[in-house]
Amino acid sequence: MWRNLTPFDYMLNVLSTRLAITALLFYPSFGMTTEIKEEPYDIYYDRLYSDINDEDSFQDWVDETQDTISDSIHDYSSSIDHYMAKKDEELPITNRSYLRLKFKGRYTHRDYTDLDASVKLKLDLPHTEKNWKLVLDTDPDDFDRLEDKQRGISNNSDSSLSGAVGGVQLQGQQWGKWRTNLDLGLKIKLPLDPFARADLRRIDRLSHKWTSRIKQEIFYYDSKGPGALTSLNFYFATPDDPSTILKLSSSAQYLDTDDNWEFVQQAEIFDRINHDNLLQYSIGISADSTPNYSITNSWISLAWKHRLYSDWLYMIVTPELDFQDEFQYKVNPGIMLEFELFFTAEGGIDRLARKIPNPTN
């Protein structure tokens, strides 16, 4: 439905919807009969006092809803964890379960407006002998293009749960200086589509300011076959004050469904301005190996990531310039708007924080 709208119609619909919501939130008596008082001063005072109370009530309702959702996730995962693994003499362990909701809209001048929403639920089971987690992801990106993964613009146009995956994750196992993750599960569709994912990574401190990270990921879906992703990252920052971090990355992905290797080179700067704002500068280039090796896109972008409310509601605005082969490398300006809701009972999590990864021992 949204794909057929022009950018002007789309913005008009969004604007009219926001005006209607604003009227309902801040003027709940709009359209209703009210008693008329004799003195104008009393009318002004009563309305002002009512508006203040309405705003406070709405904020209280938002906070209570957030707490209820976060506590429910924590209590549910703790119940499973205690039933499966907790012994009577064991003390409670911090439970890092969370629910993340994302709403994203992206518009480019030479393409079309695209809307997407995704849900990721991770239930922590800290009392298990190994660190198992239960995972539900409505928008897995395993078979997305590598460029979309690296830029964070992966999109699932199917709004149903037919593309969702659910399973278990074994996290943080270590072999020497290598750490591993293993995922096993099923895609929520008929017929059943089992999948497996595994990754192996190593982090080394090269010098006082340089750190390297190597990661090898392999995944397999019964319906699509195998795929692999290799990445090498370098981080540059002052360990004592990593408010500004330079990240240089090289990555390659092979998908059996396309019989194609995709390559991405990217440079990023993360600049933490203050507690509520983070700027992320990015420049990169991508290429494909088939049918002939060629540059598919180059881009420049600037993402402004802002904490809208407390530690769970965030907004990201990303203006960008692309130079894609499908448009003869002509400039293609665009913008992406994201809202993220992050629910967890573990307080104090800073979703804007960026840091140098710790070396594996």
Contacts in CASP RR format, 6 or more apart in sequence:
PFRMAT RR
TARGET T0000
AUTHOR 0000-0000-0000
METHOD contacts of the structure
MODEL  1
MWRNLTPFDYMLNVLSTRLAITALLFYPSFGMTTEIKEEPYDIYYDRLYS
DINDEDSFQDWVDETQDTISDSIHDYSSSIDHYMAKKDEELPITNRSYLR
LKFKGRYTHRDYTDLDASVKLKLDLPHTEKNWKLVLDTDPDDFDRLEDKQ
RGISNNSDSSLSGAVGGVQLQGQQWGKWRTNLDLGLKIKLPLDPFARADL
RRIDRLSHKWTSRIKQEIFYYDSKGPGALTSLNFYFATPDDPSTILKLSS
SAQYLDTDDNWEFVQQAEIFDRINHDNLLQYSIGISADSTPNYSITNSWI
SLAWKHRLYSDWLYMIVTPELDFQDEFQYKVNPGIMLEFELFFTAEGGID
RLARKIPNPTN
2 10 0 8 1.000
2 113 0 8 1.000
2 114 0 8 1.000
2 115 0 8 1.000
3 112 0 8 1.000
3 113 0 8 1.000
3 114 0 8 1.000
5 13 0 8 1.000
5 113 0 8 1.000
7 107 0 8 1.000
7 113 0 8 1.000
10 107 0 8 1.000
10 113 0 8 1.000
23 30 0 8 1.000
24 30 0 8 1.000
25 54 0 8 1.000
25 58 0 8 1.000
26 51 0 8 1.000
26 54 0 8 1.000
26 55 0 8 1.000
27 51 0 8 1.000
28 54 0 8 1.000
29 50 0 8 1.000
36 43 0 8 1.000
37 43 0 8 1.000
37 46 0 8 1.000
62 309 0 8 1.000
63 310 0 8 1.000
66 310 0 8 1.000
66 312 0 8 1.000
66 343 0 8 1.000
69 99 0 8 1.000
69 343 0 8 1.000
70 99 0 8 1.000
70 312 0 8 1.000
70 343 0 8 1.000
70 344 0 8 1.000
70 345 0 8 1.000
71 345 0 8 1.000
73 97 0 8 1.000
73 98 0 8 1.000
73 99 0 8 1.000
73 121 0 8 1.000
73 123 0 8 1.000
73 343 0 8 1.000
73 344 0 8 1.000
73 345 0 8 1.000
74 95 0 8 1.000
74 97 0 8 1.000
74 344 0 8 1.000
74 345 0 8 1.000
74 346 0 8 1.000
76 97 0 8 1.000
76 123 0 8 1.000
77 95 0 8 1.000
77 97 0 8 1.000
77 123 0 8 1.000
77 124 0 8 1.000
77 125 0 8 1.000
77 134 0 8 1.000
78 92 0 8 1.000
78 95 0 8 1.000
80 123 0 8 1.000
80 125 0 8 1.000
80 134 0 8 1.000
81 95 0 8 1.000
81 124 0 8 1.000
81 125 0 8 1.000
81 126 0 8 1.000
81 127 0 8 1.000
81 128 0 8 1.000
82 127 0 8 1.000
84 125 0 8 1.000
84 127 0 8 1.000
84 128 0 8 1.000
85 125 0 8 1.000
85 127 0 8 1.000
85 128 0 8 1.000
85 129 0 8 1.000
86 127 0 8 1.000
87 127 0 8 1.000
90 127 0 8 1.000
93 126 0 8 1.000
93 127 0 8 1.000
94 126 0 8 1.000
94 346 0 8 1.000
95 124 0 8 1.000
95 126 0 8 1.000
95 345 0 8 1.000
95 346 0 8 1.000
96 124 0 8 1.000
96 126 0 8 1.000
96 344 0 8 1.000
96 346 0 8 1.000
97 122 0 8 1.000
97 123 0 8 1.000
97 124 0 8 1.000
97 344 0 8 1.000
97 345 0 8 1.000
98 121 0 8 1.000
98 122 0 8 1.000
98 342 0 8 1.000
98 343 0 8 1.000
98 344 0 8 1.000
98 346 0 8 1.000
99 119 0 8 1.000
99 120 0 8 1.000
99 121 0 8 1.000
99 342 0 8 1.000
99 343 0 8 1.000
99 344 0 8 1.000
100 119 0 8 1.000
100 120 0 8 1.000
100 121 0 8 1.000
100 340 0 8 1.000
100 341 0 8 1.000
100 342 0 8 1.000
100 343 0 8 1.000
101 117 0 8 1.000
101 118 0 8 1.000
101 119 0 8 1.000
101 340 0 8 1.000
101 341 0 8 1.000
101 342 0 8 1.000
101 343 0 8 1.000
102 116 0 8 1.000
102 117 0 8 1.000
102 118 0 8 1.000
102 119 0 8 1.000
102 338 0 8 1.000
102 339 0 8 1.000
102 340 0 8 1.000
102 341 0 8 1.000
103 115 0 8 1.000
103 116 0 8 1.000
103 117 0 8 1.000
103 338 0 8 1.000
103 339 0 8 1.000
103 340 0 8 1.000
104 115 0 8 1.000
104 116 0 8 1.000
104 117 0 8 1.000
104 118 0 8 1.000
104 155 0 8 1.000
104 336 0 8 1.000
104 337 0 8 1.000
104 338 0 8 1.000
104 339 0 8 1.000
105 113 0 8 1.000
105 114 0 8 1.000
105 115 0 8 1.000
105 116 0 8 1.000
105 336 0 8 1.000
105 337 0 8 1.000
105 338 0 8 1.000
106 113 0 8 1.000
106 114 0 8 1.000
106 115 0 8 1.000
106 116 0 8 1.000
106 153 0 8 1.000
106 155 0 8 1.000
106 334 0 8 1.000
106 335 0 8 1.000
106 336 0 8 1.000
106 337 0 8 1.000
107 113 0 8 1.000
107 114 0 8 1.000
107 334 0 8 1.000
107 335 0 8 1.000
107 336 0 8 1.000
108 322 0 8 1.000
108 332 0 8 1.000
108 333 0 8 1.000
108 334 0 8 1.000
109 332 0 8 1.000
109 333 0 8 1.000
109 334 0 8 1.000
110 324 0 8 1.000
110 327 0 8 1.000
110 330 0 8 1.000
110 332 0 8 1.000
111 332 0 8 1.000
114 155 0 8 1.000
114 157 0 8 1.000
116 139 0 8 1.000
116 155 0 8 1.000
116 156 0 8 1.000
116 157 0 8 1.000
117 159 0 8 1.000
118 137 0 8 1.000
118 138 0 8 1.000
118 139 0 8 1.000
118 156 0 8 1.000
119 136 0 8 1.000
119 137 0 8 1.000
119 138 0 8 1.000
119 139 0 8 1.000
120 135 0 8 1.000
120 136 0 8 1.000
120 137 0 8 1.000
120 138 0 8 1.000
120 139 0 8 1.000
121 134 0 8 1.000
121 135 0 8 1.000
121 136 0 8 1.000
121 137 0 8 1.000
122 133 0 8 1.000
122 134 0 8 1.000
122 135 0 8 1.000
122 169 0 8 1.000
123 133 0 8 1.000
123 134 0 8 1.000
123 135 0 8 1.000
124 133 0 8 1.000
125 131 0 8 1.000
125 132 0 8 1.000
125 133 0 8 1.000
125 134 0 8 1.000
130 170 0 8 1.000
130 173 0 8 1.000
131 170 0 8 1.000
131 171 0 8 1.000
131 172 0 8 1.000
131 173 0 8 1.000
132 168 0 8 1.000
132 169 0 8 1.000
132 170 0 8 1.000
132 171 0 8 1.000
133 168 0 8 1.000
133 169 0 8 1.000
133 171 0 8 1.000
134 166 0 8 1.000
134 167 0 8 1.000
134 168 0 8 1.000
134 169 0 8 1.000
135 165 0 8 1.000
135 166 0 8 1.000
135 167 0 8 1.000
135 168 0 8 1.000
135 169 0 8 1.000
135 183 0 8 1.000
136 164 0 8 1.000
136 165 0 8 1.000
136 166 0 8 1.000
136 167 0 8 1.000
137 164 0 8 1.000
137 165 0 8 1.000
137 166 0 8 1.000
138 156 0 8 1.000
138 161 0 8 1.000
138 163 0 8 1.000
138 164 0 8 1.000
139 154 0 8 1.000
139 156 0 8 1.000
139 163 0 8 1.000
139 164 0 8 1.000
140 163 0 8 1.000
140 164 0 8 1.000
140 165 0 8 1.000
141 148 0 8 1.000
141 149 0 8 1.000
141 154 0 8 1.000
142 195 0 8 1.000
142 197 0 8 1.000
142 219 0 8 1.000
142 221 0 8 1.000
142 227 0 8 1.000
143 221 0 8 1.000
143 224 0 8 1.000
143 227 0 8 1.000
143 255 0 8 1.000
143 257 0 8 1.000
144 154 0 8 1.000
144 155 0 8 1.000
145 262 0 8 1.000
145 286 0 8 1.000
146 229 0 8 1.000
146 251 0 8 1.000
146 252 0 8 1.000
146 253 0 8 1.000
146 262 0 8 1.000
146 263 0 8 1.000
146 264 0 8 1.000
146 286 0 8 1.000
147 262 0 8 1.000
147 264 0 8 1.000
147 286 0 8 1.000
147 296 0 8 1.000
147 297 0 8 1.000
148 154 0 8 1.000
148 155 0 8 1.000
149 229 0 8 1.000
149 253 0 8 1.000
150 249 0 8 1.000
150 251 0 8 1.000
150 264 0 8 1.000
150 266 0 8 1.000
151 266 0 8 1.000
151 282 0 8 1.000
151 299 0 8 1.000
151 301 0 8 1.000
153 336 0 8 1.000
156 163 0 8 1.000
161 188 0 8 1.000
162 188 0 8 1.000
162 189 0 8 1.000
163 187 0 8 1.000
163 188 0 8 1.000
163 189 0 8 1.000
164 187 0 8 1.000
164 188 0 8 1.000
165 185 0 8 1.000
165 186 0 8 1.000
165 187 0 8 1.000
165 188 0 8 1.000
165 195 0 8 1.000
166 185 0 8 1.000
166 186 0 8 1.000
166 187 0 8 1.000
166 188 0 8 1.000
167 183 0 8 1.000
167 184 0 8 1.000
167 185 0 8 1.000
167 186 0 8 1.000
168 183 0 8 1.000
168 184 0 8 1.000
168 185 0 8 1.000
169 181 0 8 1.000
169 182 0 8 1.000
169 183 0 8 1.000
170 180 0 8 1.000
170 181 0 8 1.000
170 182 0 8 1.000
170 183 0 8 1.000
171 181 0 8 1.000
172 179 0 8 1.000
172 180 0 8 1.000
172 181 0 8 1.000
173 179 0 8 1.000
173 180 0 8 1.000
173 181 0 8 1.000
173 182 0 8 1.000
174 180 0 8 1.000
174 360 0 8 1.000
176 360 0 8 1.000
177 202 0 8 1.000
177 204 0 8 1.000
177 360 0 8 1.000
177 361 0 8 1.000
178 200 0 8 1.000
178 201 0 8 1.000
178 202 0 8 1.000
178 360 0 8 1.000
179 200 0 8 1.000
179 201 0 8 1.000
179 202 0 8 1.000
179 360 0 8 1.000
180 198 0 8 1.000
180 199 0 8 1.000
180 200 0 8 1.000
180 201 0 8 1.000
181 197 0 8 1.000
181 198 0 8 1.000
181 199 0 8 1.000
182 196 0 8 1.000
182 197 0 8 1.000
182 198 0 8 1.000
183 195 0 8 1.000
183 196 0 8 1.000
183 197 0 8 1.000
183 198 0 8 1.000
184 194 0 8 1.000
184 195 0 8 1.000
184 196 0 8 1.000
185 194 0 8 1.000
185 195 0 8 1.000
185 196 0 8 1.000
186 192 0 8 1.000
186 193 0 8 1.000
186 194 0 8 1.000
186 195 0 8 1.000
187 193 0 8 1.000
187 194 0 8 1.000
187 195 0 8 1.000
187 221 0 8 1.000
187 223 0 8 1.000
193 221 0 8 1.000
193 222 0 8 1.000
193 223 0 8 1.000
194 221 0 8 1.000
194 222 0 8 1.000
195 219 0 8 1.000
195 220 0 8 1.000
195 221 0 8 1.000
195 222 0 8 1.000
196 219 0 8 1.000
196 220 0 8 1.000
197 217 0 8 1.000
197 218 0 8 1.000
197 219 0 8 1.000
197 220 0 8 1.000
198 217 0 8 1.000
198 218 0 8 1.000
198 219 0 8 1.000
199 215 0 8 1.000
199 216 0 8 1.000
199 217 0 8 1.000
199 218 0 8 1.000
200 215 0 8 1.000
200 216 0 8 1.000
200 217 0 8 1.000
201 213 0 8 1.000
201 214 0 8 1.000
201 215 0 8 1.000
201 216 0 8 1.000
201 360 0 8 1.000
202 213 0 8 1.000
202 214 0 8 1.000
202 360 0 8 1.000
203 211 0 8 1.000
203 212 0 8 1.000
203 213 0 8 1.000
203 214 0 8 1.000
203 357 0 8 1.000
203 358 0 8 1.000
203 359 0 8 1.000
203 360 0 8 1.000
204 211 0 8 1.000
204 212 0 8 1.000
204 359 0 8 1.000
204 360 0 8 1.000
205 211 0 8 1.000
205 359 0 8 1.000
206 212 0 8 1.000
206 234 0 8 1.000
208 239 0 8 1.000
209 236 0 8 1.000
209 237 0 8 1.000
209 238 0 8 1.000
209 239 0 8 1.000
210 234 0 8 1.000
210 235 0 8 1.000
210 236 0 8 1.000
211 234 0 8 1.000
211 235 0 8 1.000
211 356 0 8 1.000
211 357 0 8 1.000
211 359 0 8 1.000
212 232 0 8 1.000
212 233 0 8 1.000
212 234 0 8 1.000
212 235 0 8 1.000
213 231 0 8 1.000
213 232 0 8 1.000
213 233 0 8 1.000
213 234 0 8 1.000
213 235 0 8 1.000
213 357 0 8 1.000
214 231 0 8 1.000
214 232 0 8 1.000
215 229 0 8 1.000
215 230 0 8 1.000
215 231 0 8 1.000
215 233 0 8 1.000
216 228 0 8 1.000
216 229 0 8 1.000
216 230 0 8 1.000
217 228 0 8 1.000
217 229 0 8 1.000
217 230 0 8 1.000
217 231 0 8 1.000
218 226 0 8 1.000
218 227 0 8 1.000
218 228 0 8 1.000
219 226 0 8 1.000
219 227 0 8 1.000
219 228 0 8 1.000
219 229 0 8 1.000
220 226 0 8 1.000
220 227 0 8 1.000
224 256 0 8 1.000
224 257 0 8 1.000
225 256 0 8 1.000
225 257 0 8 1.000
226 256 0 8 1.000
227 253 0 8 1.000
227 254 0 8 1.000
227 255 0 8 1.000
227 256 0 8 1.000
228 253 0 8 1.000
228 254 0 8 1.000
229 251 0 8 1.000
229 252 0 8 1.000
229 253 0 8 1.000
229 254 0 8 1.000
230 251 0 8 1.000
230 252 0 8 1.000
230 253 0 8 1.000
231 249 0 8 1.000
231 250 0 8 1.000
231 251 0 8 1.000
231 252 0 8 1.000
232 249 0 8 1.000
232 250 0 8 1.000
232 251 0 8 1.000
233 247 0 8 1.000
233 248 0 8 1.000
233 249 0 8 1.000
233 250 0 8 1.000
234 247 0 8 1.000
234 248 0 8 1.000
234 249 0 8 1.000
235 245 0 8 1.000
235 246 0 8 1.000
235 247 0 8 1.000
235 356 0 8 1.000
235 357 0 8 1.000
236 245 0 8 1.000
236 246 0 8 1.000
236 247 0 8 1.000
236 248 0 8 1.000
237 244 0 8 1.000
237 245 0 8 1.000
237 246 0 8 1.000
237 356 0 8 1.000
239 356 0 8 1.000
242 354 0 8 1.000
242 355 0 8 1.000
242 356 0 8 1.000
243 271 0 8 1.000
243 272 0 8 1.000
244 269 0 8 1.000
244 270 0 8 1.000
244 271 0 8 1.000
244 272 0 8 1.000
245 269 0 8 1.000
245 270 0 8 1.000
245 354 0 8 1.000
245 355 0 8 1.000
245 356 0 8 1.000
246 267 0 8 1.000
246 268 0 8 1.000
246 269 0 8 1.000
247 267 0 8 1.000
247 268 0 8 1.000
247 269 0 8 1.000
247 270 0 8 1.000
248 266 0 8 1.000
248 267 0 8 1.000
249 264 0 8 1.000
249 265 0 8 1.000
249 266 0 8 1.000
249 267 0 8 1.000
249 268 0 8 1.000
250 263 0 8 1.000
250 264 0 8 1.000
250 265 0 8 1.000
251 263 0 8 1.000
251 264 0 8 1.000
251 266 0 8 1.000
252 261 0 8 1.000
252 262 0 8 1.000
252 263 0 8 1.000
252 264 0 8 1.000
253 261 0 8 1.000
253 262 0 8 1.000
254 260 0 8 1.000
254 261 0 8 1.000
254 262 0 8 1.000
255 262 0 8 1.000
258 290 0 8 1.000
259 290 0 8 1.000
260 288 0 8 1.000
260 289 0 8 1.000
260 290 0 8 1.000
261 288 0 8 1.000
261 289 0 8 1.000
261 290 0 8 1.000
262 286 0 8 1.000
262 287 0 8 1.000
262 288 0 8 1.000
262 289 0 8 1.000
262 296 0 8 1.000
263 286 0 8 1.000
263 287 0 8 1.000
263 288 0 8 1.000
263 289 0 8 1.000
264 284 0 8 1.000
264 285 0 8 1.000
264 286 0 8 1.000
264 287 0 8 1.000
265 284 0 8 1.000
265 285 0 8 1.000
265 286 0 8 1.000
266 282 0 8 1.000
266 283 0 8 1.000
266 284 0 8 1.000
266 285 0 8 1.000
267 282 0 8 1.000
267 283 0 8 1.000
267 284 0 8 1.000
268 280 0 8 1.000
268 281 0 8 1.000
268 282 0 8 1.000
269 279 0 8 1.000
269 280 0 8 1.000
269 281 0 8 1.000
270 278 0 8 1.000
270 279 0 8 1.000
270 280 0 8 1.000
270 354 0 8 1.000
271 278 0 8 1.000
271 279 0 8 1.000
271 280 0 8 1.000
271 281 0 8 1.000
272 278 0 8 1.000
272 352 0 8 1.000
272 353 0 8 1.000
272 354 0 8 1.000
273 279 0 8 1.000
275 307 0 8 1.000
276 306 0 8 1.000
276 307 0 8 1.000
276 352 0 8 1.000
277 304 0 8 1.000
277 305 0 8 1.000
277 306 0 8 1.000
277 307 0 8 1.000
277 352 0 8 1.000
278 304 0 8 1.000
278 305 0 8 1.000
278 306 0 8 1.000
278 352 0 8 1.000
278 354 0 8 1.000
279 302 0 8 1.000
279 303 0 8 1.000
279 304 0 8 1.000
279 305 0 8 1.000
280 302 0 8 1.000
280 303 0 8 1.000
280 305 0 8 1.000
281 301 0 8 1.000
281 302 0 8 1.000
282 299 0 8 1.000
282 300 0 8 1.000
282 301 0 8 1.000
282 302 0 8 1.000
282 303 0 8 1.000
283 299 0 8 1.000
283 300 0 8 1.000
283 301 0 8 1.000
284 298 0 8 1.000
284 299 0 8 1.000
284 300 0 8 1.000
285 295 0 8 1.000
285 297 0 8 1.000
285 298 0 8 1.000
285 299 0 8 1.000
286 295 0 8 1.000
286 296 0 8 1.000
286 297 0 8 1.000
286 298 0 8 1.000
287 293 0 8 1.000
287 294 0 8 1.000
287 295 0 8 1.000
287 296 0 8 1.000
288 294 0 8 1.000
288 296 0 8 1.000
294 325 0 8 1.000
295 325 0 8 1.000
296 324 0 8 1.000
296 325 0 8 1.000
297 322 0 8 1.000
297 323 0 8 1.000
297 324 0 8 1.000
297 325 0 8 1.000
298 322 0 8 1.000
298 323 0 8 1.000
298 329 0 8 1.000
299 320 0 8 1.000
299 321 0 8 1.000
299 322 0 8 1.000
299 323 0 8 1.000
300 320 0 8 1.000
300 321 0 8 1.000
301 318 0 8 1.000
301 319 0 8 1.000
301 320 0 8 1.000
301 321 0 8 1.000
302 318 0 8 1.000
302 319 0 8 1.000
302 320 0 8 1.000
303 316 0 8 1.000
303 317 0 8 1.000
303 318 0 8 1.000
304 316 0 8 1.000
304 317 0 8 1.000
304 318 0 8 1.000
305 314 0 8 1.000
305 315 0 8 1.000
305 316 0 8 1.000
305 352 0 8 1.000
306 314 0 8 1.000
306 315 0 8 1.000
306 316 0 8 1.000
306 317 0 8 1.000
307 313 0 8 1.000
307 314 0 8 1.000
307 351 0 8 1.000
307 352 0 8 1.000
308 314 0 8 1.000
308 315 0 8 1.000
308 339 0 8 1.000
311 342 0 8 1.000
311 347 0 8 1.000
311 348 0 8 1.000
311 349 0 8 1.000
311 350 0 8 1.000
311 351 0 8 1.000
312 341 0 8 1.000
312 342 0 8 1.000
312 343 0 8 1.000
312 344 0 8 1.000
313 339 0 8 1.000
313 340 0 8 1.000
313 341 0 8 1.000
313 342 0 8 1.000
314 339 0 8 1.000
314 340 0 8 1.000
314 342 0 8 1.000
314 351 0 8 1.000
314 352 0 8 1.000
315 337 0 8 1.000
315 338 0 8 1.000
315 339 0 8 1.000
315 340 0 8 1.000
316 336 0 8 1.000
316 337 0 8 1.000
316 338 0 8 1.000
316 339 0 8 1.000
316 340 0 8 1.000
317 335 0 8 1.000
317 336 0 8 1.000
317 337 0 8 1.000
317 338 0 8 1.000
318 335 0 8 1.000
318 336 0 8 1.000
318 337 0 8 1.000
318 338 0 8 1.000
319 333 0 8 1.000
319 334 0 8 1.000
319 335 0 8 1.000
320 333 0 8 1.000
320 334 0 8 1.000
320 335 0 8 1.000
320 336 0 8 1.000
321 331 0 8 1.000
321 332 0 8 1.000
321 333 0 8 1.000
321 334 0 8 1.000
322 331 0 8 1.000
322 332 0 8 1.000
322 333 0 8 1.000
322 334 0 8 1.000
323 329 0 8 1.000
323 330 0 8 1.000
323 331 0 8 1.000
323 332 0 8 1.000
324 332 0 8 1.000
340 351 0 8 1.000
342 349 0 8 1.000
342 351 0 8 1.000
END
